[in-house]
Amino acid sequence: MTSDQLKALHAAVYRNTGQDPTWLGYWLKHFVESEELAWSDLAQELGISDEKLVLLCLCRTPRPEHFQEDLRVACERTGANEEPVARIVRQEQAMMRWRGNAAAAPTGWLLAASDRDDSTASDQDSGIEDDED
């Protein structure tokens, strides 16, 4: 296999695993994009070769109830350091949840900025006045 073919194969793995959260490649792709890293820089950060990074992308995302065990297996298979892989996966999962929550409640920011007391406002709207005099 030529160098160009190998690069094309790596790019295909990054692209295809990056579309499905079932694969570690999904979380790694989002991390690479958000941090504006090259894949080779990520491999270096994880302490593995580019070929091992491709293999790591093809590993399944650790199940929540067996996260450490599943992560350990993937890292042992690829030689990646567990701590940075765990940090990247957890960080990107948290970012996905945050983005989902922010998109689901776009008015939340406006409501939080309001200083209007709804109980007082509804009393005034109904014609009820406070007799504190």
ZIZIWO-V976380 format. One line per field, one symbol per residue. phi: phi as a letter, one per 20 degrees, with the letter a starting at -180 (. if undefined). burial: 1 if it has 24 or more other C-alpha atoms within 12 Angstrom, else 0. A space follows every 10 residues. Layout:
# ZIZIWO-V976380
phi=???
burial=???
This chain:
# ZIZIWO-V976380
phi=.ffffffffg fffgffffdc ffdfgfffff fgffeldegf ffgffemcff fffffffeef fgfgfcgfff fgfffffdnf ffgfffffff ffffffffff ffffcfegff ffefdfefff fffffenedf def
burial=0000000001 1011101100 1011111111 1100000011 0110110101 1111111111 1100000000 1101100111 1100110111 0110000000 0000000000 0000000000 0000000000 000
